[in-house]
Amino acid sequence: MKLSILDQSPLFADADGKQALEESIELAVLADNLGYERYWIAEHHDTPVLASPAPDILLGIIGSRTERIRIGSGAVLLPNYRPYNIAERYRMLAALYPSRVDLGLGRAPGGSAEASIALAGNFLEKVKAMPDYIDELLHFLQEDFAPEHLYSRVTATPVPEVQPQPWLLGTSQRSAQLAVTKKLPYVFGHFMRADNGPEIVAGYLRQAEKPSAIVAVSVLCAETEKEAIELAEETRRRREEQASSPQIDQDEQAKFADKQIIGDITLVQEKLAALQEAYQCEEMMVLTMAPTYEARKYSYKKLASIMN
């Protein structure tokens, strides 16, 4: 089983933003040494408990501290930006770290309605334009605008030897179909929405010209099942305390907790293998929420033992 890591740069316990970002860098170095396939950073805005609104900035540092692991966004929330700007940023990363850069794309707001307006103006209108934004971004990466197009005269520099690899992230049939239409590999967020997930991914795999899928799951592994349950309960309590913030959706936090895989390595391996069978995918991307950074690192260390 191939395993990757999705990191939201969370503020555990009494950590501040600086510590959360430094812990992300440290975890990426550990993941590189343990043999994980990818290390992706999520994008969130106006979210007090998550510290990374700009994955590309953090990826620039992580790339310099790692050797072989692929690094990327999970995801760039494309309606917040002009595609040309994203092409520039991720081509720059690809120039620095050849053959290692992924460009995950999503259309969620990633924060409050006010933050979305501050970032992008009329966010809903730009969400509707997501398919066009993807086309424009791909044209910039592939340098294949029609000769008569205004942007045919524009190059996203620097030009890397190997382009960043785009992926489309989603949790619905609509996103899976968009990945098929745009001929992109697809990441399904099982940890966000497990309903009909295997059917959605199966539809993508059946229809895609060159199918490639990853399933993102939430896992917390400890020495014993009892310890893992206790850590998960402590995480839940702390999240409930943080849920007093208007930016934290308590119902969404509860749904997230229900989808977690929690246990010792034997139980976790069994459940991951069952999910892999259900989704028929070679790679799982793991998000681990824990009460402490040490517990998070321990979980990823244990998981590394089940990789191919």
Disulfide bonds with the S-S distance in Angstrom:
none
